[in-house]
Structures are given as C-alpha cells and as structure tokens.
Amino acid sequence: MTDGSIRSARFPWRDGNPVHLPCRPGDVPRTVLIPGDPDRVAIAANVLDGATDLGRRREFAMARGTWEGTPIAVCSSGIGGPSTEIAAVELVHLGAMNLIRVGGMGAVDATLALGSFVIVERATGGTGTARLYGAPDEGVAADGAIVNALERAARQLCLPYRRGVIHTTDSYYWGQERPTSPDASVPAAREGLLDRLVSEGIAGIDMEAEALFAVGRTVGARVGAVLAVHGHRVTDRWLEDYDEPQRNLIRLAATAAAILETDNREEPSP
C-alpha cells in the first residue's frame, strides 16, 4: 500500500503522523527526555526555555523547548516496557537520535541518599519488552557518550550522583518484593530479590530503563538514563517532596543534551 493517507494495520501511521504520540513531523529534535509520568512533562516544560505544549494522547504527554540554545523535547512514556517501546519507536521514526530517560528509582545501595541521582551505565532484569528486542542476560548498556555527558553535567551543576547499574522490572509490587496490601506477605518464591541486588552491587530498581535501552538501540538511537532516588528499599524511606529533584533531573539531562550537541558540532569531519 503506497498511499500514505490510507492507514495500514501493519504500520498504522497516516500522512507521516504517529499513532500514539501527540506530535507531527518536525516537532521532534535530536534529543528527547523521557519521564514516565505525564504530569512531569509540565515540570520539565517550566525548566526549559520557551517551552511549547505539544499535547497529550493516552499516557504520552509532550512538550518542546530549548536549553542553552539546544532544542529539546520531553515525552512521557507511561509505566513499563510496552508503552516505553511505543514512545521510543515513534520518536526515532520522527527524527530523535538521543533518548534519555529521566525518572525515579527505588535505591538498594545503602550509600545513596534520597534526592540524589544515578547515571545508568547498564540496565538489566530480563523484562519482556527488552527480551523481545534481544536484550542479553547481562542487560543493555547505555551509550557511552550520553553517560559521559550526564556525568559532566552533574559535575557542572554540582549535583550529587554516582554511576550505576539498574535492575528493571515489569512489576511494581511482587516484582519489587512489595506486598499487595499492608498486611500481606510477599510469596516465598518472590523473596530475596533485594538481598540479591545488594550483593550484586545494583544501584536500584526502575521499570523502564532496560526496555528503552533495548528498543532504542534496535531502532538506531543513542540511549541513556539518569534517575532520581525517590524511595530507598534498604532504609525504607520515601521522598515525599520530589519537586526540586525533578527540576534538577531535567536541568541535568538538558545540560547533557547541550554538551552532546556541542561535542557533535566539534567532531572533525571524516
């Protein structure tokens, strides 16, 4: 079927417009920041310069602005791998080249403080979406240039951070060794995850990074993630007011995007 105005069930875009994202061709710059929560797109838009709301469709909210002159879009992924896959595929098809997850995590490293940041070097866990896209057992590495840019940005902004490996899961409750009610127990078969992650030196748990890395790499994007510690599973603490960490998360990732753009301009021609 060659007529782009007629929708194909195999690839159901029409007139160059995506099926799910609330944007059109030309809206997506090279770098896109990807929070999970659609409400955090508005927080990001307030941090960026000259931000424009691109709308919302289902769990996908979008905005676009600049940071230090670098065009940046923000697109929420919703929770988990399946919706993250949709965001990654459609963003790259619209021209995105750098996909950076900006979200929260539950720490299992006792040295991490609430409100601090983890720059993800590798995401593991064997989630369903990541496996579909060929993620190996040892997980999927973030792009080295993005990791380095995020670290340079964190240092420039004097934000507390460490590099680390993230465990990604498809499940919020049993899959993170949580009960399904306050007086319930986690099944014996699901116990021991936190102890294992601590023994393996894992920094924390999230629900999207591995899927983003596996899908993004498959469709040709550079991928990375920086996560704020919203909860701590070892100390059993929860960050109630995460507004400022979220703003710093956007500043950090946006500064990294500007660094990537500068480095790209300065690379010698082949």
Buried (B, 14 or more C-beta within 10 A) or exposed (E): EEEEEEBEEEEEBEEEBBEBBBBBEEBBBBBBBBBBBBEBBBBBBEBBEEBEBBBBBEBBBBBBBBBEEBBBBBBBBBBBBBBBBBBBBBBBBBBBBBBBBBBBBBBBBEEBEBBBBBBBBBBBBBBEBBBBBEBEEEBBBBBEBBBBBBBBBBEEBEBEBBBBBBBBBBEBEBBBBBEEEEEEEBEEEBEEBBEEBBEEEBBBBBBBBBBBBBBBBBBEBBBBBBBBBBBBBBEEBEBEEBEEBBBBBBBBBBBBBBBBBEEEEEEEEE
